[in-house]
């Protein structure tokens, strides 16, 4: 290499099966976009129905993830535990605090926070240990696996609802953002701007997956963690992290400059939060992907399901989004609740 000359970047040859695999992935991805994106923007019961379907399918994949066949009581109990994690706090808030059973149908007033009750967790723990004691086919490892996974799936779906519905609480008719007609309500807010929070979070997770995949395919040479995910590389990780962070920063700064922040603290005065959260999203997405890959490696399975050709199952496709939804929802609640470094 000559002096002052940049080193040559060598692009990998993806191999013969890459185009066929990519074609299958793209077709399924387009179908998912056509089904899910309208539900995200329509919000209300459309979005609620979509995440409920994801939860139901995800629970079924959870029950099959260990490769063992369980009794119907294990599957039924797992459905009850996970769905209670997702929906019980809504019923509690409306009936106990607001004393307004009719408000149960108003989703936008229910998901202003995320909340897993200690009673639900205690019941889940005791229930799975009881099953392990009484059912010789259900071991301690199974009890731990189901306890952790139901909590993750339940809190993840609940957090996704928070991402979609909390803008009604944080943005609509509040003093936290500059007065603008968009924040006074109406169809434009209901079907567009209230969805920007979840588009930022889960869209960022999807974008990171895409760029990390192609970065690894074309530039990957050094394995990230072969024990957990044999195909992931440091080059793919870096490519996804940098490009996704820059895109999210551009989106965050652009909306802030237009006077239409997607979060009450996503303003130019609080520019550092835009930068921090734009970096947190792809980082957490990678952790989520690797975490569920770790579980798959432990049980010796390639995918959690086969419902999405080329992508695996629902849990394979939404793993990074579950983690991003949980972390970002928790972070936003802490920042807004405690007013941390907000000008």
C-alpha positions in Angstrom: 0.0 0.0 0.0 1.4 3.4 -1.0 1.9 6.1 1.6 -1.2 8.2 2.4 -3.4 5.7 0.6 -6.4 4.3 2.3 -6.5 0.6 2.7 -8.7 -1.3 0.2 -12.0 -2.4 1.4 -12.8 -5.9 0.3 -16.4 -6.9 -0.2 -17.4 -10.5 0.6 -19.0 -12.8 -2.0 -22.3 -13.7 -0.4 -22.5 -17.1 -2.1 -24.9 -18.8 -4.4 -27.8 -19.2 -1.9 -27.8 -15.5 -0.9 -30.2 -14.3 -3.6 -32.7 -17.0 -3.0 -32.6 -16.4 0.7 -32.9 -12.7 0.3 -35.8 -13.0 -2.1 -37.7 -15.1 0.5 -36.9 -12.6 3.2 -38.0 -9.6 1.2 -41.3 -11.1 0.2 -42.2 -12.0 3.8 -41.0 -8.6 5.0 -43.2 -6.8 2.5 -46.2 -8.9 3.6 -45.5 -8.0 7.2 -45.2 -4.4 6.3 -48.5 -4.4 4.5 -50.2 -6.1 7.4 -48.6 -4.4 10.4 -47.8 -0.8 9.3 -51.5 0.2 8.8 -52.3 -1.2 12.2 -49.5 0.9 13.8 -50.8 4.1 12.3 -54.5 3.4 12.8 -53.8 2.7 16.4 -56.7 2.0 18.7 -58.1 -1.5 18.6 -56.3 -2.2 15.3 -52.9 -2.0 17.0 -54.3 -3.7 20.1 -55.5 -6.6 18.0 -52.2 -6.9 16.2 -50.1 -7.1 19.3 -52.6 -9.5 20.9 -52.1 -11.8 17.9 -48.3 -11.5 18.2 -48.6 -12.4 21.9 -50.8 -15.4 21.3 -48.4 -16.8 18.6 -45.3 -15.9 20.7 -46.7 -17.8 23.7 -47.2 -20.9 21.5 -43.6 -20.6 20.2 -42.4 -20.2 23.8 -44.1 -23.5 24.8 -42.4 -25.3 21.9 -39.0 -23.6 22.3 -37.4 -26.3 24.6 -38.2 -29.2 22.2 -40.3 -31.0 24.9 -44.0 -31.8 24.8 -45.8 -30.4 27.8 -49.3 -31.1 29.1 -52.2 -28.8 28.3 -52.1 -27.4 31.8 -48.6 -26.0 31.2 -49.7 -24.3 27.9 -52.9 -23.0 29.4 -51.1 -21.6 32.5 -48.5 -19.9 30.3 -51.2 -18.2 28.3 -52.9 -17.0 31.5 -49.6 -15.7 33.0 -48.5 -13.8 30.0 -51.8 -12.3 29.1 -52.2 -11.2 32.8 -48.8 -9.5 32.6 -50.0 -7.6 29.5 -53.5 -6.6 30.4 -54.3 -6.8 34.2 -52.9 -3.4 35.2 -55.2 -1.8 32.7 -58.2 -3.4 34.4 -56.9 -2.5 37.8 -56.3 1.1 36.9 -59.7 1.7 35.5 -61.7 -0.2 38.1 -59.8 0.7 41.2 -58.4 4.2 40.6 -60.8 5.8 38.1 -63.9 3.7 39.0 -65.0 3.9 35.4 -65.6 0.5 33.8 -66.6 2.2 30.6 -63.1 3.6 30.2 -61.8 0.1 29.6 -62.5 0.6 25.9 -60.4 3.8 25.8 -57.0 2.4 25.2 -55.4 5.8 24.9 -56.1 6.4 28.6 -54.9 3.1 29.8 -51.3 2.8 28.7 -49.6 5.9 30.2 -47.2 3.6 32.1 -45.9 0.1 32.2 -46.5 -2.0 35.2 -46.0 -5.7 36.2 -47.5 -6.4 39.6 -45.6 -8.2 42.3 -48.6 -10.4 42.8 -48.5 -11.6 39.2 -44.8 -12.4 39.4 -45.2 -14.2 42.7 -48.2 -16.2 41.3 -46.2 -17.1 38.2 -43.1 -18.2 40.2 -45.2 -20.3 42.6 -47.3 -21.8 39.8 -44.4 -23.0 37.7 -42.6 -24.4 40.8 -45.8 -26.3 41.7 -46.0 -27.7 38.1 -42.3 -28.7 38.4 -43.0 -30.5 41.7 -46.1 -32.4 40.5 -45.2 -33.0 36.8 -42.0 -35.1 36.3 -41.8 -33.9 32.7 -41.5 -30.3 33.9 -38.0 -29.7 35.4 -36.5 -26.8 37.4 -34.9 -25.6 34.2 -38.3 -25.5 32.6 -39.8 -23.6 35.5 -37.0 -21.0 35.3 -37.3 -20.8 31.5 -41.0 -20.2 31.5 -40.9 -17.8 34.4 -38.3 -15.6 32.7 -39.8 -15.8 29.2 -43.4 -15.1 30.2 -42.2 -12.0 32.0 -40.1 -10.9 29.0 -42.9 -11.5 26.5 -45.6 -10.0 28.7 -43.6 -6.9 29.6 -42.4 -6.5 26.0 -46.0 -6.5 24.5 -47.2 -4.2 27.3 -44.3 -1.8 26.5 -45.2 -1.9 22.8 -48.7 -0.7 23.8 -47.0 2.1 25.9 -45.0 3.2 22.8 -48.1 3.5 20.7 -50.6 5.0 23.2 -48.4 7.0 25.7 -48.1 10.0 23.3 -51.8 10.8 24.1 -50.6 11.2 27.7 -47.2 12.8 27.1 -48.0 15.1 24.1 -51.6 15.8 23.7 -52.7 19.0 25.3 -49.7 19.2 27.6 -47.4 22.0 28.5 -44.3 19.9 27.8 -44.2 20.8 24.2 -44.6 24.0 22.2 -48.2 24.8 21.4 -49.0 23.5 17.9 -52.3 22.6 16.2 -51.0 19.1 15.7 -51.0 18.5 19.5 -54.6 19.6 20.0 -55.8 16.3 18.8 -57.8 15.2 15.7 -57.1 12.7 12.9 -53.6 14.0 12.1 -52.5 13.3 15.6 -54.5 10.1 16.0 -53.3 8.4 12.8 -49.9 10.0 12.3 -48.0 11.8 15.0 -49.1 9.6 17.9 -47.4 6.7 16.0 -44.0 8.4 15.7 -42.8 7.2 19.0 -43.2 3.5 18.2 -42.0 4.2 14.6 -38.8 5.7 16.1 -38.3 2.8 18.5 -39.4 -0.3 16.7 -38.5 1.1 13.2 -35.0 1.8 14.6 -34.8 -1.8 15.7 -35.8 -3.0 12.3 -33.4 -0.7 10.5 -30.6 -1.9 12.7 -31.4 -5.5 11.9 -31.3 -4.7 8.2 -28.1 -2.8 8.2 -26.4 -5.2 10.5 -27.4 -8.1 8.2 -26.1 -6.6 5.0 -23.0 -5.2 6.8 -22.2 -8.7 8.0 -22.9 -10.3 4.6 -20.7 -7.9 2.6 -18.1 -6.8 5.1 -18.1 -9.2 8.0 -14.8 -10.9 8.8 -14.6 -11.0 12.6 -17.1 -13.0 14.6 -19.0 -11.1 17.2 -19.8 -14.0 19.5 -19.7 -17.4 17.7 -20.9 -19.3 20.7 -24.2 -17.3 20.8 -24.8 -16.3 17.2 -22.3 -17.9 14.7 -23.1 -15.6 11.7 -23.0 -12.2 13.4 -19.8 -10.2 12.9 -18.3 -7.1 14.5 -18.4 -5.4 11.1 -22.2 -6.0 10.8 -22.7 -4.8 14.4 -20.8 -1.6 13.8 -22.5 -0.9 10.4 -25.9 -1.3 12.0 -25.1 0.7 15.0 -23.6 3.7 13.2 -26.1 3.9 10.3 -29.2 3.4 12.6 -28.0 5.9 15.2 -27.4 8.6 12.5 -30.8 8.0 10.9 -32.6 8.2 14.2 -30.6 11.4 15.2 -31.6 12.9 11.8 -35.2 12.0 12.5 -35.1 13.3 16.1 -33.4 16.6 15.2 -35.5 17.1 12.2 -38.8 16.9 14.1 -37.4 19.0 16.9 -36.3 21.7 14.5 -39.8 21.7 13.0 -41.3 22.3 16.5 -42.9 18.9 16.5 -41.0 16.7 18.9 -42.1 13.1 19.2 -41.4 13.1 22.9 -41.7 16.0 25.3 -38.0 16.2 25.9 -37.0 15.6 22.2 -36.2 19.3 21.7 -33.2 21.2 20.5 -32.6 22.4 24.1 -32.4 18.8 25.1 -30.3 17.6 22.1 -28.3 15.2 24.2 -31.3 13.0 24.9 -31.9 12.7 21.1 -28.3 11.6 20.7 -28.3 9.2 23.7 -31.6 7.5 22.8 -30.7 7.3 19.1 -27.6 5.2 20.2 -29.5 3.2 22.9 -32.0 1.9 20.4 -29.6 -0.1 18.1 -27.5 -1.2 21.1 -30.5 -2.6 22.9 -31.8 -4.2 19.7 -28.5 -6.1 19.4 -28.7 -7.2 23.0 -32.3 -8.5 22.5 -31.3 -10.4 19.3 -28.3 -12.0 21.1 -30.3 -12.8 24.2 -32.9 -14.8 22.4 -30.2 -16.4 20.2 -28.5 -17.5 23.5 -31.7 -19.3 24.5 -32.0 -20.9 21.1 -28.3 -22.1 21.3 -29.0 -23.5 24.8 -31.9 -25.7 23.5 -30.2 -26.5 20.2 -32.9 -25.0 17.9 -32.4 -22.8 14.9 -35.6 -20.8 15.1 -38.5 -20.4 17.5 -41.0 -21.1 14.7 -41.6 -21.4 11.0 -44.6 -19.1 10.5 -42.4 -16.4 8.8 -40.5 -18.1 5.9 -36.9 -16.9 5.9 -37.3 -15.1 9.2 -38.3 -18.0 11.5 -41.1 -17.4 14.0 -42.7 -14.4 15.6 -40.1 -14.4 18.5 -37.3 -14.5 15.9 -38.6 -11.5 14.1 -39.7 -9.4 17.1 -36.9 -10.3 19.6 -35.0 -7.0 19.2 -38.2 -4.9 19.3 -39.3 -6.5 22.6 -36.1 -5.4 24.3 -36.2 -1.9 22.7 -39.8 -1.4 23.7 -39.0 -2.4 27.4 -35.9 -0.3 27.7 -37.1 2.7 25.9 -40.5 2.8 27.7 -38.7 2.5 31.1 -36.2 5.2 30.1 -38.9 7.6 29.0 -40.9 7.1 32.2 -37.8 7.8 34.3 -36.7 10.9 32.3 -40.2 12.4 32.3 -41.2 11.3 35.8 -38.0 12.7 37.5 -37.4 15.5 35.1 -33.8 14.4 34.6 -31.7 17.0 32.9 -34.7 18.5 31.0 -34.5 22.2 30.2 
